Amino acid sequence: MDKLDLKILDALQHKPGITTAELAEQVGLSHTPCWRRLKKLEEAGAIRERAVILNADVLGLSVTVFAEVRLKQHGEEVLEAFERSVVARPEVVDCFSMSGERDYQLRVIVRDIAHYESFLKKVLLHLPGVASVNSSFALKIVKQSTRLPLGPEAW
C-alpha cells in the first residue's frame, strides 16, 4: 500500500459516497487507474464497507452506555457463544475483547435509561457465560469518529 492508496482511503473516509470520477480528481489520477486501485483495495479487505453515519440523538437514541463484561469461564465455546450473541444484538454497536480485569467492553446505544435497564436485565445478564456487567453512562460525546488516521500527517 503506497501513499496514493492512503490518499484514496482517506478521501473515502471523508466522503463514502464519492463517485470514482470525483475520487480520481481529488487524488490526482485519471478515472481508470483510480478505479483499478479502488477495486484492489476492496479485494484486499482494506475497505470493509461504506457507511452512512446517523445522528443517534435525532433518532431518539440518546443514551450511550459502556458495559464492562466479565465471564464466568474462558473456554473457547463460551467465548464464541458470547461473541455470536453480542453480534446479533443491534443495541451493541461496538464490542472489544479486552486484556486486564474485564473480558469485553461493549458500547450500547439505547433510547433511555429504562430501555438500558430492561436490556441489561433481559439480555446482557443472560448472554452465554456472563458473570457480571459494570455499566457506565456517557454524559457527553466529545469526539466520535469512524475515521482512521490516514491523512498527510500519517504519510
Secondary structure, DSSP 8 states (H G I E B T S, - for coil): --HHHHHHHHHHHH-TT--HHHHHHHHT--HHHHHHHHHHHHHTTS---------TTTTT--EEEEEEEEES---HHHHHHHHHHHHT-TTEEEEEE-SSS-SEEEEEEESSHHHHHHHHHHTGGGSTTEEEEEEEE-S--S------S-SGGG-
